[in-house]
Amino acid sequence: MYASLWRLLPGPLWLRILLAVVLVIVALWALVTFLFPWLNGFFNTYDVTVDE
């Protein structure tokens, strides 16, 4: 799968590496900014089950 994605990236090797790094950074940014906060609404993190 990664080989087919690598072949889809245009340009010489240095440009492919740069594009791959940028795509990974954008994907992580989107996860942290949009997906993880949305998923956090489904988990009740304030309901502690351990008593001290």
PQR file with spaces between the fields and no chain letter, atoms N, CA, C, O and H, PARSE charges and radii, in Angstrom:
ATOM       1  N    MET     1       0.825   -1.184    0.000 -0.4000 1.5000
ATOM       2  CA   MET     1       0.000    0.000    0.000 -0.0000 2.0000
ATOM       3  C    MET     1       0.874    1.255    0.000  0.5500 1.7000
ATOM       4  O    MET     1       0.611    2.199   -0.745 -0.5500 1.4000
ATOM       5  N    TYR     2       1.918    1.263    0.840 -0.4000 1.5000
ATOM       6  CA   TYR     2       2.775    2.439    0.899 -0.0000 2.0000
ATOM       7  C    TYR     2       3.539    2.630   -0.405  0.5500 1.7000
ATOM       8  O    TYR     2       3.821    3.761   -0.800 -0.5500 1.4000
ATOM       9  H    TYR     2       2.131    0.496    1.445  0.4000 1.0000
ATOM      10  N    ALA     3       3.872    1.538   -1.070 -0.4000 1.5000
ATOM      11  CA   ALA     3       4.578    1.645   -2.353 -0.0000 2.0000
ATOM      12  C    ALA     3       3.686    2.301   -3.398  0.5500 1.7000
ATOM      13  O    ALA     3       4.162    3.116   -4.189 -0.5500 1.4000
ATOM      14  H    ALA     3       3.643    0.619   -0.749  0.4000 1.0000
ATOM      15  N    SER     4       2.421    1.965   -3.415 -0.4000 1.5000
ATOM      16  CA   SER     4       1.521    2.586   -4.394 -0.0000 2.0000
ATOM      17  C    SER     4       1.311    4.065   -4.076  0.5500 1.7000
ATOM      18  O    SER     4       1.218    4.881   -4.992 -0.5500 1.4000
ATOM      19  H    SER     4       2.035    1.303   -2.773  0.4000 1.0000
ATOM      20  N    LEU     5       1.235    4.424   -2.791 -0.4000 1.5000
ATOM      21  CA   LEU     5       1.132    5.837   -2.424 -0.0000 2.0000
ATOM      22  C    LEU     5       2.414    6.583   -2.792  0.5500 1.7000
ATOM      23  O    LEU     5       2.366    7.729   -3.238 -0.5500 1.4000
ATOM      24  H    LEU     5       1.310    3.760   -2.046  0.4000 1.0000
ATOM      25  N    TRP     6       3.553    5.930   -2.602 -0.4000 1.5000
ATOM      26  CA   TRP     6       4.831    6.544   -2.940 -0.0000 2.0000
ATOM      27  C    TRP     6       4.923    6.808   -4.439  0.5500 1.7000
ATOM      28  O    TRP     6       5.447    7.839   -4.860 -0.5500 1.4000
ATOM      29  H    TRP     6       3.592    4.999   -2.240  0.4000 1.0000
ATOM      30  N    ARG     7       4.410    5.872   -5.247 -0.4000 1.5000
ATOM      31  CA   ARG     7       4.449    6.040   -6.700 -0.0000 2.0000
ATOM      32  C    ARG     7       3.501    7.140   -7.175  0.5500 1.7000
ATOM      33  O    ARG     7       3.707    7.708   -8.247 -0.5500 1.4000
ATOM      34  H    ARG     7       3.984    5.034   -4.905  0.4000 1.0000
ATOM      35  N    LEU     8       2.479    7.444   -6.401 -0.4000 1.5000
ATOM      36  CA   LEU     8       1.545    8.502   -6.782 -0.0000 2.0000
ATOM      37  C    LEU     8       2.113    9.900   -6.568  0.5500 1.7000
ATOM      38  O    LEU     8       1.662   10.857   -7.197 -0.5500 1.4000
ATOM      39  H    LEU     8       2.311    6.983   -5.530  0.4000 1.0000
ATOM      40  N    LEU     9       3.096   10.023   -5.687 -0.4000 1.5000
ATOM      41  CA   LEU     9       3.684   11.335   -5.427 -0.0000 2.0000
ATOM      42  C    LEU     9       4.524   11.761   -6.623  0.5500 1.7000
ATOM      43  O    LEU     9       5.312   10.970   -7.142 -0.5500 1.4000
ATOM      44  H    LEU     9       3.462    9.246   -5.176  0.4000 1.0000
ATOM      45  N    PRO    10       4.360   13.007   -7.065 -0.5600 1.5000
ATOM      46  CA   PRO    10       5.085   13.478   -8.251  0.2800 2.0000
ATOM      47  C    PRO    10       6.494   13.953   -7.913  0.5500 1.7000
ATOM      48  O    PRO    10       6.793   14.253   -6.757 -0.5500 1.4000
ATOM      49  N    GLY    11       7.340   14.018   -8.905 -0.4000 1.5000
ATOM      50  CA   GLY    11       8.631   14.664   -8.784 -0.0000 2.0000
ATOM      51  C    GLY    11       9.783   13.745   -8.442  0.5500 1.7000
ATOM      52  O    GLY    11       9.620   12.529   -8.333 -0.5500 1.4000
ATOM      53  H    GLY    11       7.096   13.775   -9.844  0.4000 1.0000
ATOM      54  N    PRO    12      10.948   14.341   -8.274 -0.5600 1.5000
ATOM      55  CA   PRO    12      12.142   13.578   -7.912  0.2800 2.0000
ATOM      56  C    PRO    12      12.092   13.134   -6.447  0.5500 1.7000
ATOM      57  O    PRO    12      11.145   13.445   -5.725 -0.5500 1.4000
ATOM      58  N    LEU    13      13.097   12.421   -6.031 -0.4000 1.5000
ATOM      59  CA   LEU    13      13.120   11.827   -4.690 -0.0000 2.0000
ATOM      60  C    LEU    13      13.004   12.878   -3.589  0.5500 1.7000
ATOM      61  O    LEU    13      12.243   12.695   -2.639 -0.5500 1.4000
ATOM      62  H    LEU    13      13.867   12.168   -6.617  0.4000 1.0000
ATOM      63  N    TRP    14      13.750   13.974   -3.709 -0.4000 1.5000
ATOM      64  CA   TRP    14      13.716   14.976   -2.644 -0.0000 2.0000
ATOM      65  C    TRP    14      12.330   15.600   -2.512  0.5500 1.7000
ATOM      66  O    TRP    14      11.901   15.933   -1.407 -0.5500 1.4000
ATOM      67  H    TRP    14      14.368   14.122   -4.481  0.4000 1.0000
ATOM      68  N    LEU    15      11.626   15.761   -3.637 -0.4000 1.5000
ATOM      69  CA   LEU    15      10.277   16.323   -3.586 -0.0000 2.0000
ATOM      70  C    LEU    15       9.286   15.323   -3.002  0.5500 1.7000
ATOM      71  O    LEU    15       8.378   15.705   -2.265 -0.5500 1.4000
ATOM      72  H    LEU    15      11.974   15.491   -4.535  0.4000 1.0000
ATOM      73  N    ARG    16       9.456   14.062   -3.324 -0.4000 1.5000
ATOM      74  CA   ARG    16       8.584   13.028   -2.745 -0.0000 2.0000
ATOM      75  C    ARG    16       8.739   12.956   -1.234  0.5500 1.7000
ATOM      76  O    ARG    16       7.757   12.821   -0.505 -0.5500 1.4000
ATOM      77  H    ARG    16      10.194   13.751   -3.923  0.4000 1.0000
ATOM      78  N    ILE    17       9.977   13.048   -0.772 -0.4000 1.5000
ATOM      79  CA   ILE    17      10.220   13.016    0.677 -0.0000 2.0000
ATOM      80  C    ILE    17       9.587   14.235    1.343  0.5500 1.7000
ATOM      81  O    ILE    17       8.945   14.116    2.386 -0.5500 1.4000
ATOM      82  H    ILE    17      10.775   13.158   -1.364  0.4000 1.0000
ATOM      83  N    LEU    18       9.768   15.391    0.742 -0.4000 1.5000
ATOM      84  CA   LEU    18       9.176   16.614    1.287 -0.0000 2.0000
ATOM      85  C    LEU    18       7.656   16.528    1.314  0.5500 1.7000
ATOM      86  O    LEU    18       7.036   16.897    2.312 -0.5500 1.4000
ATOM      87  H    LEU    18      10.289   15.488   -0.106  0.4000 1.0000
ATOM      88  N    LEU    19       7.052   16.051    0.243 -0.4000 1.5000
ATOM      89  CA   LEU    19       5.592   15.904    0.200 -0.0000 2.0000
ATOM      90  C    LEU    19       5.097   14.891    1.224  0.5500 1.7000
ATOM      91  O    LEU    19       4.062   15.101    1.857 -0.5500 1.4000
ATOM      92  H    LEU    19       7.555   15.751   -0.567  0.4000 1.0000
ATOM      93  N    ALA    20       5.826   13.803    1.387 -0.4000 1.5000
ATOM      94  CA   ALA    20       5.424   12.788    2.365 -0.0000 2.0000
ATOM      95  C    ALA    20       5.467   13.355    3.779  0.5500 1.7000
ATOM      96  O    ALA    20       4.565   13.099    4.576 -0.5500 1.4000
ATOM      97  H    ALA    20       6.667   13.633    0.872  0.4000 1.0000
ATOM      98  N    VAL    21       6.500   14.118    4.095 -0.4000 1.5000
ATOM      99  CA   VAL    21       6.607   14.724    5.427 -0.0000 2.0000
ATOM     100  C    VAL    21       5.481   15.729    5.646  0.5500 1.7000
ATOM     101  O    VAL    21       4.870   15.755    6.714 -0.5500 1.4000
ATOM     102  H    VAL    21       7.234   14.326    3.448  0.4000 1.0000
ATOM     103  N    VAL    22       5.207   16.550    4.649 -0.4000 1.5000
ATOM     104  CA   VAL    22       4.129   17.532    4.765 -0.0000 2.0000
ATOM     105  C    VAL    22       2.779   16.840    4.929  0.5500 1.7000
ATOM     106  O    VAL    22       1.958   17.272    5.738 -0.5500 1.4000
ATOM     107  H    VAL    22       5.704   16.529    3.782  0.4000 1.0000
ATOM     108  N    LEU    23       2.544   15.782    4.178 -0.4000 1.5000
ATOM     109  CA   LEU    23       1.277   15.053    4.299 -0.0000 2.0000
ATOM     110  C    LEU    23       1.108   14.416    5.675  0.5500 1.7000
ATOM     111  O    LEU    23       0.003   14.403    6.218 -0.5500 1.4000
ATOM     112  H    LEU    23       3.211   15.431    3.521  0.4000 1.0000
ATOM     113  N    VAL    24       2.182   13.894    6.237 -0.4000 1.5000
ATOM     114  CA   VAL    24       2.106   13.310    7.579 -0.0000 2.0000
ATOM     115  C    VAL    24       1.824   14.394    8.611  0.5500 1.7000
ATOM     116  O    VAL    24       1.021   14.189    9.520 -0.5500 1.4000
ATOM     117  H    VAL    24       3.079   13.904    5.796  0.4000 1.0000
ATOM     118  N    ILE    25       2.471   15.533    8.479 -0.4000 1.5000
ATOM     119  CA   ILE    25       2.240   16.643    9.422 -0.0000 2.0000
ATOM     120  C    ILE    25       0.805   17.148    9.329  0.5500 1.7000
ATOM     121  O    ILE    25       0.178   17.417   10.353 -0.5500 1.4000
ATOM     122  H    ILE    25       3.123   15.699    7.740  0.4000 1.0000
ATOM     123  N    VAL    26       0.284   17.277    8.124 -0.4000 1.5000
ATOM     124  CA   VAL    26      -1.102   17.730    7.944 -0.0000 2.0000
ATOM     125  C    VAL    26      -2.080   16.712    8.518  0.5500 1.7000
ATOM     126  O    VAL    26      -3.073   17.093    9.138 -0.5500 1.4000
ATOM     127  H    VAL    26       0.793   17.059    7.292  0.4000 1.0000
ATOM     128  N    ALA    27      -1.813   15.425    8.320 -0.4000 1.5000
ATOM     129  CA   ALA    27      -2.701   14.388    8.856 -0.0000 2.0000
ATOM     130  C    ALA    27      -2.695   14.406   10.387  0.5500 1.7000
ATOM     131  O    ALA    27      -3.753   14.296   11.006 -0.5500 1.4000
ATOM     132  H    ALA    27      -1.007   15.115    7.816  0.4000 1.0000
ATOM     133  N    LEU    28      -1.525   14.543   11.000 -0.4000 1.5000
ATOM     134  CA   LEU    28      -1.459   14.607   12.462 -0.0000 2.0000
ATOM     135  C    LEU    28      -2.134   15.866   12.996  0.5500 1.7000
ATOM     136  O    LEU    28      -2.817   15.818   14.019 -0.5500 1.4000
ATOM     137  H    LEU    28      -0.665   14.632   10.497  0.4000 1.0000
ATOM     138  N    TRP    29      -1.945   16.991   12.310 -0.4000 1.5000
ATOM     139  CA   TRP    29      -2.606   18.227   12.720 -0.0000 2.0000
ATOM     140  C    TRP    29      -4.129   18.071   12.679  0.5500 1.7000
ATOM     141  O    TRP    29      -4.830   18.502   13.594 -0.5500 1.4000
ATOM     142  H    TRP    29      -1.390   17.030   11.479  0.4000 1.0000
ATOM     143  N    ALA    30      -4.632   17.447   11.604 -0.4000 1.5000
ATOM     144  CA   ALA    30      -6.081   17.261   11.482 -0.0000 2.0000
ATOM     145  C    ALA    30      -6.613   16.336   12.579  0.5500 1.7000
ATOM     146  O    ALA    30      -7.699   16.564   13.110 -0.5500 1.4000
ATOM     147  H    ALA    30      -4.062   17.096   10.861  0.4000 1.0000
ATOM     148  N    LEU    31      -5.856   15.302   12.915 -0.4000 1.5000
ATOM     149  CA   LEU    31      -6.288   14.399   13.986 -0.0000 2.0000
ATOM     150  C    LEU    31      -6.356   15.126   15.319  0.5500 1.7000
ATOM     151  O    LEU    31      -7.347   15.015   16.040 -0.5500 1.4000
ATOM     152  H    LEU    31      -4.973   15.116   12.483  0.4000 1.0000
ATOM     153  N    VAL    32      -5.306   15.870   15.647 -0.4000 1.5000
ATOM     154  CA   VAL    32      -5.260   16.549   16.945 -0.0000 2.0000
ATOM     155  C    VAL    32      -6.259   17.689   17.013  0.5500 1.7000
ATOM     156  O    VAL    32      -6.811   17.954   18.080 -0.5500 1.4000
ATOM     157  H    VAL    32      -4.501   15.960   15.061  0.4000 1.0000
ATOM     158  N    THR    33      -6.504   18.369   15.909 -0.4000 1.5000
ATOM     159  CA   THR    33      -7.386   19.533   15.916 -0.0000 2.0000
ATOM     160  C    THR    33      -8.863   19.164   15.837  0.5500 1.7000
ATOM     161  O    THR    33      -9.688   19.786   16.506 -0.5500 1.4000
ATOM     162  H    THR    33      -6.055   18.154   15.041  0.4000 1.0000
ATOM     163  N    PHE    34      -9.207   18.170   15.037 -0.4000 1.5000
ATOM     164  CA   PHE    34     -10.614   17.874   14.783 -0.0000 2.0000
ATOM     165  C    PHE    34     -11.079   16.529   15.343  0.5500 1.7000
ATOM     166  O    PHE    34     -12.080   16.475   16.057 -0.5500 1.4000
ATOM     167  H    PHE    34      -8.537   17.664   14.494  0.4000 1.0000
ATOM     168  N    LEU    35     -10.380   15.465   15.037 -0.4000 1.5000
ATOM     169  CA   LEU    35     -10.877   14.136   15.383 -0.0000 2.0000
ATOM     170  C    LEU    35     -10.782   13.833   16.870  0.5500 1.7000
ATOM     171  O    LEU    35     -11.760   13.376   17.462 -0.5500 1.4000
ATOM     172  H    LEU    35      -9.567   15.509   14.457  0.4000 1.0000
ATOM     173  N    PHE    36      -9.633   14.076   17.489 -0.4000 1.5000
ATOM     174  CA   PHE    36      -9.483   13.740   18.899 -0.0000 2.0000
ATOM     175  C    PHE    36     -10.411   14.542   19.807  0.5500 1.7000
ATOM     176  O    PHE    36     -10.985   13.961   20.729 -0.5500 1.4000
ATOM     177  H    PHE    36      -8.839   14.447   17.008  0.4000 1.0000
ATOM     178  N    PRO    37     -10.588   15.851   19.593 -0.5600 1.5000
ATOM     179  CA   PRO    37     -11.574   16.564   20.436  0.2800 2.0000
ATOM     180  C    PRO    37     -13.000   16.060   20.222  0.5500 1.7000
ATOM     181  O    PRO    37     -13.784   16.012   21.170 -0.5500 1.4000
ATOM     182  N    TRP    38     -13.340   15.689   19.006 -0.4000 1.5000
ATOM     183  CA   TRP    38     -14.676   15.150   18.738 -0.0000 2.0000
ATOM     184  C    TRP    38     -14.861   13.814   19.446  0.5500 1.7000
ATOM     185  O    TRP    38     -15.917   13.565   20.028 -0.5500 1.4000
ATOM     186  H    TRP    38     -12.702   15.728   18.236  0.4000 1.0000
ATOM     187  N    LEU    39     -13.850   12.953   19.403 -0.4000 1.5000
ATOM     188  CA   LEU    39     -13.941   11.666   20.079 -0.0000 2.0000
ATOM     189  C    LEU    39     -13.969   11.817   21.598  0.5500 1.7000
ATOM     190  O    LEU    39     -14.561   10.987   22.287 -0.5500 1.4000
ATOM     191  H    LEU    39     -12.993   13.155   18.929  0.4000 1.0000
ATOM     192  N    ASN    40     -13.348   12.846   22.121 -0.4000 1.5000
ATOM     193  CA   ASN    40     -13.315   13.070   23.559 -0.0000 2.0000
ATOM     194  C    ASN    40     -14.716   13.280   24.127  0.5500 1.7000
ATOM     195  O    ASN    40     -14.949   13.007   25.305 -0.5500 1.4000
ATOM     196  H    ASN    40     -12.867   13.521   21.562  0.4000 1.0000
ATOM     197  N    GLY    41     -15.638   13.754   23.317 -0.4000 1.5000
ATOM     198  CA   GLY    41     -17.005   13.939   23.777 -0.0000 2.0000
ATOM     199  C    GLY    41     -17.729   12.638   24.057  0.5500 1.7000
ATOM     200  O    GLY    41     -18.739   12.641   24.760 -0.5500 1.4000
ATOM     201  H    GLY    41     -15.449   13.976   22.361  0.4000 1.0000
ATOM     202  N    PHE    42     -17.250   11.543   23.535 -0.4000 1.5000
ATOM     203  CA   PHE    42     -17.884   10.246   23.747 -0.0000 2.0000
ATOM     204  C    PHE    42     -17.380    9.532   24.996  0.5500 1.7000
ATOM     205  O    PHE    42     -17.960    8.526   25.404 -0.5500 1.4000
ATOM     206  H    PHE    42     -16.430   11.541   22.963  0.4000 1.0000
ATOM     207  N    PHE    43     -16.321   10.031   25.606 -0.4000 1.5000
ATOM     208  CA   PHE    43     -15.744    9.388   26.777 -0.0000 2.0000
ATOM     209  C    PHE    43     -15.926   10.281   27.992  0.5500 1.7000
ATOM     210  O    PHE    43     -15.615   11.472   27.957 -0.5500 1.4000
ATOM     211  H    PHE    43     -15.850   10.848   25.275  0.4000 1.0000
ATOM     212  N    ASN    44     -16.430    9.696   29.055 -0.4000 1.5000
ATOM     213  CA   ASN    44     -16.613   10.430   30.299 -0.0000 2.0000
ATOM     214  C    ASN    44     -15.341   10.282   31.127  0.5500 1.7000
ATOM     215  O    ASN    44     -15.200    9.325   31.887 -0.5500 1.4000
ATOM     216  H    ASN    44     -16.683    8.729   29.083  0.4000 1.0000
ATOM     217  N    THR    45     -14.429   11.218   30.981 -0.4000 1.5000
ATOM     218  CA   THR    45     -13.148   11.122   31.682 -0.0000 2.0000
ATOM     219  C    THR    45     -13.232   11.608   33.119  0.5500 1.7000
ATOM     220  O    THR    45     -12.276   11.440   33.876 -0.5500 1.4000
ATOM     221  H    THR    45     -14.544   11.995   30.363  0.4000 1.0000
ATOM     222  N    TYR    46     -14.349   12.206   33.517 -0.4000 1.5000
ATOM     223  CA   TYR    46     -14.477   12.711   34.869 -0.0000 2.0000
ATOM     224  C    TYR    46     -15.098   11.683   35.814  0.5500 1.7000
ATOM     225  O    TYR    46     -15.162   11.924   37.019 -0.5500 1.4000
ATOM     226  H    TYR    46     -15.126   12.343   32.902  0.4000 1.0000
ATOM     227  N    ASP    47     -15.551   10.561   35.302 -0.4000 1.5000
ATOM     228  CA   ASP    47     -16.137    9.522   36.122 -0.0000 2.0000
ATOM     229  C    ASP    47     -15.032    8.573   36.585  0.5500 1.7000
ATOM     230  O    ASP    47     -14.714    7.598   35.903 -0.5500 1.4000
ATOM     231  H    ASP    47     -15.499   10.365   34.323  0.4000 1.0000
ATOM     232  N    VAL    48     -14.452    8.866   37.746 -0.4000 1.5000
ATOM     233  CA   VAL    48     -13.325    8.094   38.271 -0.0000 2.0000
ATOM     234  C    VAL    48     -13.854    6.893   39.024  0.5500 1.7000
ATOM     235  O    VAL    48     -14.764    7.022   39.843 -0.5500 1.4000
ATOM     236  H    VAL    48     -14.710    9.658   38.300  0.4000 1.0000
ATOM     237  N    THR    49     -13.296    5.732   38.759 -0.4000 1.5000
ATOM     238  CA   THR    49     -13.761    4.513   39.422 -0.0000 2.0000
ATOM     239  C    THR    49     -12.829    4.060   40.538  0.5500 1.7000
ATOM     240  O    THR    49     -13.117    3.069   41.208 -0.5500 1.4000
ATOM     241  H    THR    49     -12.557    5.626   38.094  0.4000 1.0000
ATOM     242  N    VAL    50     -11.737    4.751   40.751 -0.4000 1.5000
ATOM     243  CA   VAL    50     -10.774    4.375   41.795 -0.0000 2.0000
ATOM     244  C    VAL    50     -10.969    5.312   42.971  0.5500 1.7000
ATOM     245  O    VAL    50     -10.912    6.533   42.824 -0.5500 1.4000
ATOM     246  H    VAL    50     -11.503    5.557   40.206  0.4000 1.0000
ATOM     247  N    ASP    51     -11.200    4.726   44.148 -0.4000 1.5000
ATOM     248  CA   ASP    51     -11.356    5.522   45.364 -0.0000 2.0000
ATOM     249  C    ASP    51     -10.028    5.584   46.106  0.5500 1.7000
ATOM     250  O    ASP    51      -9.243    4.635   46.102 -0.5500 1.4000
ATOM     251  H    ASP    51     -11.246    3.734   44.267  0.4000 1.0000
ATOM     252  N    GLU    52      -9.803    6.714   46.734 -0.4000 1.5000
ATOM     253  CA   GLU    52      -8.577    6.844   47.521 -0.0000 2.0000
ATOM     254  C    GLU    52      -8.858    6.676   48.980  0.5500 1.7000
ATOM     255  O    GLU    52      -7.942    6.754   49.799 -0.5500 1.4000
ATOM     256  H    GLU    52     -10.440    7.485   46.737  0.4000 1.0000
